[in-house]
C-alpha cells in the first residue's frame, strides 16, 4: 500500500544532555555554541512562562526565582527559607518501606491545563498530585516512584476514574503488606492526600498490588469515556446508527489529530462499543434533555473522541448521513483527513478503566522501555510462552480499599460543586423560559430556537454548509512521516523479516 508498509518509523531519540565524558571531547567553540543555545532556550522558556503563568503560580517556590524583581528581596527570602528548612527535620528515606499500589483519582478538569505535567504551566492535575505526594512524604521523588498513568486527558477534560500506579511509603515490610491487619492499619493514603489536594481533585480509593511492575498504563485493557451533550435539534437515532458503524478494528486516522512528530504512525484501534444514551428520563420534544456518548476502546488516539463527536453532531443535525463514518474509515479511498474542528473538551470525561488480573510485564522490565510518554497508550502484547498454568497463578490485582469517612467527605465536596452549578443552571433556565415565552407571544415563530449544540462545535457557523468529503484535506500520513524524517525527528528503519 504505502512505501512505509515494510518499514518501521521510530523517534530519533537525541540525548537531552550529553554525559560528562562526551562534553570533555567537545572543542571550545562547540562548548560555547552549546552554552549559547541553552541560554537562548532558557530565555524563550522564561518569556513563555511569564505569559502563561498566573500570579499565584509566579509566587510558587518552583517559579518564584524566575520572577523576583528585587534581588535583595530574593536573597532575604532564600535566607528565611534555608533557616526554616534547618529547623525542620529532614525525612529519612533510607529505612522507609514502600508498596506498589493503584490510586483511583477523580477530578473536574475545566479549571486545569490538562492532566500531564507541562514545562510552561504549573496548573495541571499531575502537578497538583505530585505536589501533594511530596508534601505528605508519600514519595521521595517522581523519578523514583515507579509511576504510570492510565490516561492522559487534555485541557478541560475531567475524569471520574483516572487510575495511576505508583510506589508509596508504607508502615509495613513487603512480607506483611498484604496481611489483613497490615491493610487495616496502613497509612490512610486517600485521606492524607485529600487534605492537601484541591477540592476538585480527589483520591477515591487505593488498591495494593502483588506485582511491583504492574502498570496502570500497560495493563489497562479498556478505557471508557463519556461525552455529555444536550439534545437540541439533534436526531439521536441517526447518531446511534452512526455509532454502530464505529464499532470495529480499523484505521482511525481521519478521526484524530495525527501525532506523527511524536512517533505515532499506527492509527489502528479496536473500538469495542459506542452508544448514545439519555442521562435520565424527561419530557419528550425538548432541546434541554441531556444525553451522553459512551465509547470504549483498548486505547485512544489524540483528540479521537472529540473528532468522533464532531462528526456525530453533524450527523445528528442532518448535515451528514450516518454512512459518512464508513467513508472516513475507508483510508484507501480517503487517505487524507477532511478539515474540520473537533468538539470542545469540556463535556468529556474518563469514566471507567478496566485492568487485566495479571500483568504481562516481567519483573526485570527495563525502566527505559517506557520512556516515550508522548506515544498513545496501547495494550501490550501477551508474553511468549504463556500457558494455562500462568492464568491459574495468584492475581496481581486485589480489591479497592475505601474509607467511609473519606467517601462522605468526597460526597460533601461534590454536592457543593453540584449546588453551585445547579443554581446557575436553574437561573439560566428560568431566563430562557421567559425569553422563549416572549418570543412566542409577540412573534409566533414557525420553529423553536434550538441552538444548544452550537457551543460544542467550537467553530464559526458557515453561511452555507460544505459536506465533509468535499472539503480541503490535511496532509497524508506518508507526507508527514517524510517531513519529520527530513527534520531528523523520525528515523525509518527496515523491518527484519524472518522466513516462514
N, C-alpha and C positions, 0 to 999 in steps of 0.2 A: 504493500500500500504506500507507505511513506519511506523516505530514504533512511529514516531512523529506526525502522522496524526491527532490524537485526543488530542494532547498536544500543548501548546504554548511556544515558545522559546523567552526569553527576556534577555536583557543585565543585568548583575549583577551590578547595579549602586552603586558602593562604593563611599563614600564621599571623595572628593579630599582633603578636610581639615576638621579635626574634630572641632566641636564647642568648645568654651572655657570650658563649663561645662564638656564635655567628656574628655578633656585634663587634667582637675584638678583631675579626678578619676584615671588617669594612675599612675603607680609606677615610681620611679626614674629611674629604669632600662629601663622600657618601653619608657619613655621620651627620654632617651639617645639614645636608638635604633632608635627612630623616627628622632632625630636630625641627627644622622649618615647617615640614609637612605636619608634624604633630601639633605645633603651636597654631598653625592655621586651622587645623581640625578643632582644637580647643576653643579658638576664637569663635568659629561658626557655631559650635555647640552652646557656648555661653550666650550668644545672641539669640539663639533659638529658645533657650531656657527662659531668658528674660521676657520673651513674647508670650510663652505658653504657660509659665507657672503663675499661680495665684499668689497674693500677698502672704497668705498663710503658708504656702509651700516655701516661699523665699525665706521665711523665718525658721523653717525646719533646719535641724542640725546638718542634714545631708547637703543642703544647698546654701546655707547662710554665708559660708566662706566666700562664695562667688559674688554675693550681692551686698556685702557690708561696704558702706560708703566711707566710713571713717576708720582708718587703720588702727588708731589708738583704741577705739571702741571695741574692735575685733580682738585686739590683744588682751584688753581687760576682761572681755567675755571669755576668752580661752583660758585665762588665768583662773577665773571663777570656776569654770567647768573642771579644770585639772585638779583644783583644790577639793572640789566636791567629789570627784572620782577617787581621790586618795582616801577620803573619809569613808566612802562606800567599800564594802567588802567585795572583792572580785570573785565571781563564781568559778569554782574549781571543777573543770570538766574532766579531769584525769581519772576520777573514781566514779563517774556517772554511768549508770546502766541506761541502755536505750532499747526501745521496742519499735518494731515496724508496724505501722497502722494505716488504715484508711480513715480520712476525715470527710464527713459529708457537710458541705457548706451551702447555705442559701444566701442569695443577695439580690437586691434590686439595682440593676446596673445603670439606670438612667442618669445618675449623677457622676458616673465614672468614665474614664477614657478606655474602658475595656478591661479584660481580666489580666492579661500578661503584663509584666513589668516593662516599662519603656524608659529609654535613657533621657528623653526630652519631657517626661511628665512623671510626677510623683503621685498622681491621682488615679491609680489603678487598684483593682481588687487585690491583686497579688502583692503589691507594695504594702497595702494596709495589713494584709495577712502576715507577711514576713516581719513587719514591724511588731505585730502582736506576739508572734512566736519568739522573737528575740527578746522582747521586753519581759515576757513571762519565763524566760530562760528554759524554754522547751526545746530549743535547738541552739547549737553553738554558732552555726553559720548556714547559709543556704547551700554552699558548695559541699558541705559535709553531711547534709541532711537526707541524702538519697531520695530526692524529691521528684515526683511526676504528677502531672495534672491530667484529668480525663479529657477536658475540653478547653478550647481557647476562645472564649466569647469576645465579640467585638464591642466597640463603644456603644453604650446604652443598652446592651443586651443583658438580660437577667438570667438567673439560674435558680431553680427550685432544688436541684440535685447535682451540684458540682462536687466531684469527688477527687481528692488528692491522696497520693501515697507518700509517706514521709517517716523518718526515724525521729521519735520524740523521747525526751528524758523520761525515765521510769523509776519508780520506787523499788522495783524488784529485779532480781537477777534473771537472765534469759531462761534458765532452767525452770523457774517457778512462775514465769509471767502469765502462763495460760491456766494456772490453777484458779478455781472459783474464788478462793479467799483473796488471791492477788488481784483479780479483776474488780472485786468489790472495794478493796482498799487502795486502788490505783489513783493516781492524780486525776482530778476532775478536769480533763482536757477541755471540754466544751465550756464549762462554767468559767474556767480560768481565762480562756481566750475571749469569751463574750463580754467579760468585764472591761476589756481594753479595746475591743473592736468597735467600729461604728455600728449604730443600731440597725442599719440597712445591710450589714454584712455579718452573718451569724453562723456559728458552728452548731449543727443539729445533733450529730451523733459521731461516735468513733467505733472502729472495728479492729481488734487485734488480729494480726496475720501470722500464719505459721511460717511462711517463706520470707526471708529477708530481701528477696529480689522481686516480689510481687509488685506489679506496676499498674497504677490507675490508668495509665495511657495505653500500654501494650496488651494488658489483659482485659481490657474492656471489649466486649463482643458486640454491643449495640448501644447507640445513643438515640434518644428520642427528644425532639424539640416540639414546642407548641408556638404557633404564631396566632395571636388574638386579633380579631378584626370585627367591625360592625357590619351588619347585613347591607345597609344602604340600599343601592339599586342592583345588588348582585344576584345572579342566578346561581343558587347554591348547588342545584342538581347538575348543572353544566360543569361547575368547578369539581364536583365529585367524579364526574365522568373523566375529566382531565387527570385527576389524581390517580385513577385506576391505570392510566397509561404510563404513569411514572414508575410503577412497581415492577422493577426488573434490574438485572445486572447489565449496566450499559455505560457508555461514554457520556459523561455529563459536562463536557467542555463548554457547551452552549448555555449551561445553567450555572455559571460561576464566574468569578474573577480569576483569570488564569494567573497562577503564581509561579511562572516559569523561572524567573530570576532566582527563586529560592530552591530550584531543583525539582519542582513538581511538574512532571511531564506525563504522568499516568493519571488519566481522568476517569478511569473505570471505577464505578462504585456500585455496591449492592444495596439498592433501596428496597427495604423489606416491607414497608407499609406506608400508606398515605391516605388520610381521610379528613373530611371536613365535618365537624360536629358542633351542634348548638351547645353553648355553655350551660343554659338552663331553659326550661320550658317557659315561653312567653306568648303574648298575643300575636297572631299572625299578621302579615302585611304591615309591619312597622320596621323602619330602617334602623331602629336603635337596638334591635336584638343583637346580642354578641355571639360570635362563633369563633372557633379556632381550627387551624390546620395542624394536625398532629402527623409528624413524619419521622420514620425510624429507619436507620441505616447502620451498617457496620462502621462507617466513618463518613465525614462530610468534607467537601471542598470549600475553599474560601468564598463566602457570600452565597453558597449554593442554595440555602433555604430562602434567602431574600430574593434571589433571582427567580426561583421557582414560584414564589408568592407573587412577584411582579407579573409573571405570565398568567398565573391563575386569576389575578384580578382583572386582566384584560379579557380572559375567557368569561368570567362572571359578568362583566359589563357588556358582553355580546360583541366585543370588538374583534375577538379571535375565536375560532372554533376549537373544541377540545382536541381535535386531531393535530393542532399545531405542536403539541407535546411530542408526538411521534415524529413529526417533521424535524424538530430540533434535536431529537436523539439520534436521528439518522445522519451521522457525521460524514458518511460517504457523499451524500447529496448536499449536506450543509456543513462543510468543514470549518467555516468561519462564523463566529457568533454575530447575530444582528445587534446593532447598537440599541440598548435600552437600559433604563436606570433600575437598579434593584429597589425593592420595597425598603422602607425605613427599618432600622434595627430595634426601635423602642418596644414593639409588641412581641418580640421574640424571646423565648427563654429555654434553657436547657432543662428539660422536665424530668428525664429519667436516664439512668445509665445501668446497664446490665453487665455483669462480670462472670468470667469463667471460674469454676470451682478451684482449678489448679493451674498455676502459672505454667507457661510454655518456655519460660526463660530459665537458663541454668544458673546455679549459684555463682559460677565463675564468669558470668556475663560481664564483658569489658565495659567500663564506665564510658569510654569514648564512643561506644556504639550508639548512644542516644544523644549525641552532641547536636545533631541537626534539629533544633527545636522549630525551625521555620516550616519544615515539611509537614503536611497534614497527617492526621492520625489515621493509621490503617491497622487492621487486625493482623497480628503476627502469624506466620505460618506455624503449623504444628511441627514439633521437633521430630527428627528422624528416629526411627527405632522405637516409637511409642507402640505399646501393645495393650491388651485388655487388662493386664495386671497393673499398669500405670494408673488406670482410671479407678482402680479399687483402693488406691492409696488414700491416706487421710487428706481431706480438703484443706487448701491453704486459707480459704475464707472461713470465718467463724460467724458470729452474729453481731448485728449492730447493737451498741450499748447506748441506751438513752437514760436521761436523768429527768425525773418528774419535775423537779424544781426548775431545771433548765428549759424544758418544754413549756411550762407555764409562763416563764418569763418571755420566751420567744413569741408565744401566742399574744401576750400583753403588748409587746412591741409592735407586732404585725397588726393587731387590732387598732393601735394608734395610727399606723400608716393608713389602714383602711378608712378610719374615721376622717382623716384629713382629706383623702382623695374622694371619698364618697360624698362628703359635704359639698366639695367643689362640683362634683358631677351632678348632684341633685340641684344645686343652684343654677348651673348652666342649663340643665334640662327644663327647669321651670321658665327660664328666659326664652328658650326655644319654643316651648308650648305657647307662650304669649305672642311671640313673633309670628308663628305659624297661624295662630288664630286671627291675628290682624290681617295677614295676607289673604286668608280665606274669606273674611268678612268684607274686605274692601275690593278685592280684585277677582275672587273666584277663579283661580288659575286652573288650567286643564290638567296639569300634572303637579304632583308634590315635589318640593325641593329635596332631593336625596343625594347630598354631596359628602356623606360621612367618610367615604373611602378615599377622597382626593388627597388627604394628608399622607396616607400610606404610600402613595406612588412617588412622592418626592421628586416631581418633575413638573416643568411648565406644561400646562394643558394646551395642546396644539389646536389651531382652528380646524384643521382637517386631519383626521387620524390616518396614519400610514401603517399598513399591515407589517408585522414583524419581518416576514420573509422578503419584503420589498425594500427594507431599509439598508443603509450602508452597513458594511461588515467590518468587524475588527480584524486584526492580523491573524493569520493562520498559526497553528501551533508550531509548524515546521519553520515558519519565518521568525517566530520569536526565539526558538531554540538557536537558529542560525545567528540571530542578533546578539544573544548573550554569549555564544561561543566566540564571536568576534571580539566582544568586550572582555573575554577571558573570565567571565563569571561562571561559565559552564564548560565542561570537558566532555566530548563524545568519545566513549570507549567502545572498541569492538567487543561484542559478547563472545566468550569462549564457548563453543558448542561441542558437544560430545556425540559420537556416532551412536545410532540406535542399536 
